[in-house]
């Protein structure tokens, strides 16, 4: 019985000491530990989309009508709302098409530069220089990119103002308030959300509403 007890104690002692080496602890040199840390330190880059910055996207007229809570029997009002939204969508699609080449060029250029900067920061230990932390609004290159997008953004805004004025004229005050709330929600859904604060380069794409890169529509 005593011999059996000694054997059990020895086996238990060996098992306890074997676990750190086999489990690949924090200080171990195994690939599992180091790769896990590096994956956490590298935030996913939010892809730049010129069409998002310009505010290009389509409204879903069916979803909008449900959110506004128009009664099914009020078919004439439903038709008017549907036509107003479709008219806006068509105008936005036209703006996207006219700016497609410009947007595609900006997307390729900005995303390539963002990837290069992210790679450079990763190689230097993800440390940001003072120049990187400076105000991006003073960057002449950023100003040039915004200048290329602003004409489309202004046209989209004008189409939105026209849409809202048209809906305000045909909806009740309560219905119009619901529309504005729905519009605000849709816009917030279009904005990309960076996975980490380290993705500071994604600021260019967070200033507008959403849409597929290159001006494509849903």
Secondary structure, DSSP 8 states (H G I E B T S, - for coil): -HHHHHHHHHHHHHHHHHHHHHHT-TT---HHHHHHHHHHHS-------HHHHTT-----HHHHHHHHT--TT-HHHHHHHHHHHHHHHHHHHHHHHHTHHHHHHHHHHHHHHHHHHHHHHHHTTS---HHHHS-GGG-HHHHHHHHHHHHHHHHHHHHHHHHHHHHHHHS-HHHHHHHHHHHHHHHHHHS---SSTT-GGGGGGGSS---BGGGB--
